[in-house]
Amino acid sequence: MAPRTRALITAAVLPIALALSACSESFTDARDGQSYNVVQIGSQTWMAENLNFALPGAAGDASKNTCPDGSERNCKKMGRLYTWVEAQSVCPEGWRLPSREDFETLVKVVGGSTSESVGGSGDALKSTSGWFKKGNGSDAFGFKALPAGNKRLDGKFDGIGGYAYFWSSSEDSDGASYYLVLDFSSPVAKIEAFGKGEGRSVRCVK
């Protein structure tokens, strides 16, 4: 199935007051003791790092969640890649996988709209380093999105350094799953729908 853009969300000038209102803290996952930075953006509380929880049986099992580009070092920096089914239950207690509506709210808060004019909502969410070809963002709200890429159905890795894909819990009428996309070559944040079998990143919200 080819990707289908369901919402193209862009931004104009980022509101300085909103940027300054974002505040950060930390959270420790009781399941494995890993600590994650957390950031308040508008009315939402987001993990400011990609989830890196290893599901049971993941070690050495290619069918389970894996590290970007197959490197454990990338797991520590960019979190793990999960299938859509895995993503549904991987967030720790008190957190959840964001819905399509959660992502729409996020990008609107950082300055997005539903117009197709060039904006900066994606730039505001991307980290200030880690993206290639001058694709770094402003990270104006502390979301710190990193380009972990994805794991394809054929088991190969793609897009590391250039793309960030974050699963949502929502499906479209054809059974495809929505996810947030950030691209090194564009300041725009997109919400698209695609098949559920590829490995993608998870950001939990509450």
MARZA-824932 format. One record per residue: residue in one letter; y, z, x of N, C-alpha, C in turn. Coordinates in steps of 0.02 Angstrom, whole numbers, padded with zeros to 5 digits, always signed. Layout:
BEGIN
AYZXYZXYZX;...
END
This chain:
BEGIN
M-00060+00000+00042+00000+00000+00000+00062+00000+00043;A+00108-00043+00031+00169-00046+00070+00216+00008+00048;P+00257+00036+00093+00304+00088+00074+00351+00063+00020;R+00368+00108-00026+00416+00091-00077+00472+00142-00077;T+00531+00120-00068+00587+00166-00067+00603+00188-00137;R+00597+00253-00150+00610+00280-00217+00681+00305-00223;A+00709+00327-00168+00778+00350-00170+00808+00339-00102;L+00867+00310-00100+00901+00300-00037+00962+00345-00039;I+00962+00395+00004+01012+00447-00003+01055+00448+00059;T+01118+00444+00051+01163+00437+00108+01218+00489+00105;A+01258+00491+00157+01313+00540+00160+01375+00507+00188;A+01431+00535+00169+01495+00515+00198+01512+00567+00251;V+01572+00592+00252+01591+00643+00302+01561+00709+00282;L+01528+00744+00329+01497+00808+00314+01549+00861+00300;P+01541+00899+00246+01589+00952+00230+01584+01008+00282;I+01638+01021+00316+01638+01072+00369+01620+01141+00340;A+01645+01156+00281+01632+01222+00252+01557+01232+00240;L+01523+01179+00216+01452+01184+00204+01414+01193+00269;A+01434+01156+00320+01401+01161+00384+01405+01232+00412;L+01463+01262+00404+01473+01329+00430+01437+01382+00389;S+01419+01364+00325+01386+01412+00283+01311+01419+00298;A+01283+01372+00335+01212+01376+00352+01201+01432+00402;C+01152+01475+00388+01139+01531+00434+01064+01531+00450;S+01047+01556+00509+00978+01553+00531+00950+01622+00544;E+00883+01628+00541+00846+01689+00557+00777+01667+00579;S+00728+01711+00576+00661+01691+00597+00609+01721+00550;F+00548+01692+00553+00492+01713+00511+00429+01709+00553;T+00386+01760+00547+00322+01760+00582+00265+01749+00533;D+00225+01699+00546+00167+01683+00504+00111+01733+00519;A+00094+01774+00470+00044+01827+00480-00025+01799+00494;R-00037+01735+00479-00103+01706+00488-00121+01696+00562;D-00070+01679+00602-00084+01666+00673-00032+01694+00720;G+00018+01729+00693+00069+01761+00734+00123+01716+00761;Q+00124+01652+00740+00176+01606+00763+00242+01621+00728;S+00295+01616+00766+00362+01629+00740+00400+01563+00730;Y+00436+01559+00675+00474+01498+00659+00547+01517+00645;N+00592+01476+00669+00662+01484+00650+00669+01464+00576;V+00714+01497+00542+00725+01485+00471+00800+01475+00461;V+00818+01430+00415+00889+01417+00403+00903+01413+00328;Q+00958+01441+00307+00982+01438+00238+01029+01379+00232;I+01013+01331+00189+01056+01273+00178+01068+01268+00103;G+01129+01282+00083+01144+01286+00012+01105+01343-00019;S+01069+01329-00074+01029+01380-00108+00958+01383-00083;Q+00941+01341-00035+00871+01336-00010+00863+01370+00058;T+00804+01399+00068+00786+01426+00133+00730+01382+00161;W+00742+01353+00220+00695+01307+00252+00670+01334+00318;M+00608+01319+00335+00587+01327+00405+00625+01276+00446;A+00653+01297+00502+00691+01251+00545+00648+01222+00600;E+00583+01225+00591+00534+01196+00637+00476+01168+00596;N+00442+01119+00623+00383+01092+00589+00325+01142+00593;L+00287+01146+00538+00231+01193+00536+00178+01176+00588;N+00151+01228+00620+00100+01217+00672+00039+01260+00660;F+00021+01270+00597-00037+01310+00580-00100+01267+00583;A-00151+01289+00621-00213+01251+00628-00261+01272+00572;L-00276+01226+00528-00324+01240+00475-00393+01252+00504;P-00434+01292+00471-00502+01304+00496-00540+01239+00506;G-00571+01232+00564-00610+01172+00579-00569+01117+00611;A-00504+01130+00623-00461+01077+00650-00477+01061+00722;A-00496+01111+00761-00507+01101+00832-00565+01053+00844;G-00552+00999+00878-00603+00950+00895-00627+00908+00838;D-00596+00914+00780-00617+00876+00721-00562+00825+00705;A-00575+00762+00718-00525+00710+00710-00505+00700+00638;S-00545+00723+00590-00529+00714+00520-00480+00767+00495;K-00469+00818+00536-00424+00872+00517-00354+00861+00546;N-00308+00908+00531-00240+00903+00556-00240+00902+00632;T-00195+00863+00661-00195+00853+00733-00124+00856+00761;C-00119+00857+00827-00055+00859+00862-00026+00788+00867;P+00040+00782+00865+00071+00716+00874+00050+00684+00939;D+00029+00622+00936+00006+00583+00994-00057+00615+01025;G-00089+00661+00990-00150+00692+01014-00140+00743+01070;S-00078+00766+01080-00063+00811+01135-00048+00882+01110;E-00083+00931+01136-00071+01001+01116+00000+01022+01132;R+00028+00996+01186+00097+01011+01203+00145+00988+01148;N+00130+00932+01117+00171+00908+01062+00165+00952+01001;C+00107+00982+00991+00098+01029+00935+00147+01087+00942;K+00153+01113+01003+00196+01170+01014+00269+01153+01002;K+00287+01091+01014+00357+01070+01006+00372+01042+00937;M+00325+01002+00909+00338+00964+00848+00293+00984+00789;G+00249+01033+00798+00205+01052+00744+00147+01004+00736;R+00104+01017+00687+00045+00976+00675+00058+00923+00621;L+00013+00874+00619+00014+00822+00568-00042+00835+00519;Y-00025+00833+00454-00073+00849+00402-00079+00791+00353;T-00138+00783+00323-00144+00737+00267-00109+00769+00207;W-00097+00730+00155-00063+00757+00096-00103+00813+00064;V-00169+00804+00060-00211+00856+00030-00207+00920+00071;E-00211+00916+00137-00205+00975+00179-00137+01008+00170;A-00085+00967+00163-00017+00993+00159-00006+01036+00097;Q-00044+01024+00044-00034+01060-00019-00043+01135-00013;S-00085+01157+00033-00101+01228+00037-00089+01258+00106;V-00053+01222+00149-00048+01245+00218+00011+01293+00230;C+00060+01295+00187+00117+01340+00197+00096+01413+00189;P+00126+01458+00228+00107+01529+00224+00129+01560+00158;E+00103+01619+00144+00120+01655+00083+00195+01666+00078;G+00222+01653+00018+00294+01660+00008+00332+01596+00019;W+00299+01545+00046+00329+01480+00058+00289+01427+00020;R+00318+01367+00013+00283+01314-00022+00302+01246+00008;L+00260+01197-00006+00276+01128+00013+00332+01104-00032;P+00386+01075-00005+00441+01053-00047+00422+00996-00094;S+00453+00995-00152+00445+00940-00199+00494+00885-00182;R+00486+00828-00215+00535+00774-00207+00605+00800-00225;E+00609+00840-00278+00674+00867-00300+00704+00913-00247;D+00662+00951-00212+00687+00994-00158+00720+00951-00103;F+00688+00896-00084+00718+00852-00033+00782+00820-00058;E+00783+00800-00121+00844+00770-00148+00902+00820-00146;T+00887+00883-00163+00937+00935-00160+00962+00945-00088;L+00915+00947-00041+00933+00957+00029+00982+00903+00054;V+00965+00840+00043+01008+00787+00070+01075+00783+00034;K+01077+00803-00029+01141+00803-00065+01186+00859-00038;V+01156+00917-00022+01195+00972+00005+01226+00953+00072;V+01189+00916+00114+01216+00898+00179+01262+00837+00175;G+01277+00813+00115+01327+00761+00107+01300+00697+00078;G+01240+00697+00049+01211+00635+00024+01232+00618-00047;S+01213+00559-00067+01223+00535-00135+01168+00485-00150;T+01169+00455-00209+01119+00405-00226+01143+00334-00215;S+01202+00326-00184+01227+00259-00170+01192+00229-00110;E+01200+00165-00099+01168+00131-00043+01217+00117+00014;S+01274+00149+00014+01321+00141+00069+01296+00180+00129;V+01315+00157+00189+01293+00190+00250+01324+00260+00254;G+01282+00309+00267+01306+00378+00271+01274+00415+00328;G+01278+00482+00327+01254+00521+00383+01208+00579+00364;S+01175+00577+00305+01132+00632+00286+01073+00640+00333;G+01046+00585+00357+00992+00589+00405+01015+00615+00472;D+01073+00592+00494+01103+00615+00556+01114+00691+00555;A+01135+00717+00498+01149+00788+00491+01085+00831+00496;L+01028+00801+00480+00964+00837+00481+00927+00830+00547;K+00941+00777+00585+00905+00766+00648+00929+00812+00704;S+00883+00831+00747+00900+00873+00805+00945+00835+00853;T+00977+00872+00897+01024+00842+00944+00990+00814+01006;S+00924+00820+01010+00885+00792+01065+00815+00776+01041;G+00779+00736+01080+00710+00721+01064+00699+00653+01032;W+00752+00621+01009+00748+00555+00978+00765+00502+01031;F+00731+00444+01029+00746+00394+01080+00796+00342+01056;K+00820+00302+01105+00868+00247+01093+00930+00271+01055;K+00960+00324+01080+01022+00351+01052+01014+00372+00979;G+00954+00394+00960+00941+00412+00891+00951+00486+00875;N+00976+00525+00924+00986+00596+00911+01037+00607+00856;G+01030+00663+00820+01075+00678+00766+01127+00730+00784;S+01165+00751+00734+01216+00803+00744+01187+00873+00730;D+01131+00876+00694+01101+00939+00674+01154+00987+00646;A+01196+00961+00602+01253+00999+00577+01234+01060+00536;F+01173+01063+00510+01152+01119+00468+01095+01160+00497;G+01073+01144+00557+01020+01183+00589+00950+01167+00566;F+00940+01110+00533+00873+01091+00510+00828+01069+00567;K+00858+01040+00619+00824+01023+00682+00762+00979+00673;A+00769+00925+00636+00713+00879+00625+00694+00843+00690;L+00630+00845+00707+00605+00811+00767+00559+00754+00747;P+00558+00700+00788+00520+00639+00771+00447+00643+00792;A+00405+00676+00752+00335+00684+00769+00294+00622+00752;G+00323+00574+00716+00286+00514+00698+00231+00530+00648;N+00177+00491+00649+00122+00501+00602+00055+00481+00633;K+00001+00502+00600-00066+00480+00619-00091+00433+00566;R-00107+00371+00584-00127+00320+00538-00199+00329+00513;L-00218+00292+00463-00285+00296+00436-00338+00276+00487;D-00319+00233+00534-00368+00211+00585-00373+00261+00642;G-00338+00318+00636-00342+00370+00687-00292+00364+00743;K-00253+00310+00744-00203+00300+00796-00138+00333+00777;F-00100+00352+00829-00036+00385+00818+00020+00333+00824;D+00074+00344+00785+00128+00296+00783+00194+00332+00771;G+00247+00306+00800+00315+00328+00783+00341+00390+00817;I+00303+00421+00863+00329+00481+00895+00391+00463+00936;G+00442+00504+00929+00506+00491+00962+00555+00450+00919;G+00528+00417+00868+00570+00373+00828+00576+00391+00754;Y+00525+00426+00727+00523+00438+00655+00499+00509+00639;A+00528+00538+00587+00505+00601+00560+00485+00590+00488;Y+00425+00611+00470+00400+00604+00402+00380+00674+00377;F+00408+00695+00321+00393+00761+00294+00363+00754+00224;W+00301+00779+00216+00268+00776+00151+00304+00816+00097;S+00302+00791+00036+00321+00830-00022+00259+00843-00063;S+00265+00885-00114+00209+00899-00159+00206+00850-00216;S+00254+00804-00221+00262+00761-00280+00226+00694-00271;E+00204+00667-00328+00171+00602-00330+00210+00555-00376;D+00202+00489-00365+00232+00441-00411+00181+00422-00464;S+00199+00377-00509+00156+00358-00565+00093+00322-00543;D+00092+00296-00482+00033+00261-00456-00012+00306-00413;G+00007+00370-00407-00034+00416-00368-00016+00419-00295;A+00036+00382-00274+00060+00388-00205+00101+00452-00198;S+00114+00472-00137+00148+00535-00124+00217+00524-00093;Y+00264+00562-00116+00332+00558-00090+00339+00596-00024;Y+00381+00570+00020+00397+00606+00082+00467+00587+00104;L+00497+00631+00143+00564+00620+00171+00556+00584+00238;V+00597+00533+00250+00593+00493+00311+00660+00495+00348;L+00657+00509+00412+00715+00504+00457+00698+00455+00512;D+00746+00412+00529+00733+00355+00573+00783+00356+00631;F+00758+00345+00692+00802+00346+00751+00858+00294+00746;S+00846+00240+00711+00894+00184+00709+00942+00187+00651;S+00939+00240+00611+00981+00244+00552+01006+00315+00540;P+01068+00323+00516+01093+00389+00498+01074+00410+00427;V+01035+00369+00393+01018+00379+00323+00953+00417+00316;A+00949+00463+00267+00887+00496+00248+00858+00460+00187;K+00793+00445+00190+00760+00410+00134+00703+00451+00105;I+00691+00441+00042+00632+00470+00010+00589+00411-00013;E+00528+00407+00014+00483+00351+00000+00417+00377-00026;A+00376+00332-00052+00309+00350-00075+00257+00307-00040;F+00202+00338-00021+00149+00302+00016+00083+00336+00002;G+00029+00310+00031-00037+00339+00023-00043+00408+00054;K-00096+00444+00035-00102+00515+00052-00142+00529+00115;G-00174+00479+00145-00221+00492+00198-00192+00498+00267;E-00131+00476+00278-00101+00479+00345-00080+00551+00362;G-00076+00565+00427-00053+00630+00449+00022+00631+00457;R+00055+00679+00425+00128+00685+00428+00148+00758+00436;S+00211+00769+00452+00235+00837+00464+00247+00875+00400;V+00251+00941+00406+00264+00986+00350+00322+01032+00367;R+00370+01037+00322+00422+01088+00324+00416+01128+00260;C+00408+01193+00266+00400+01236+00208+00469+01261+00184;V+00473+01276+00120+00537+01297+00089+00523+01355+00042;K+00576+01392+00027+00571+01443-00025+00640+01455-00056;
END
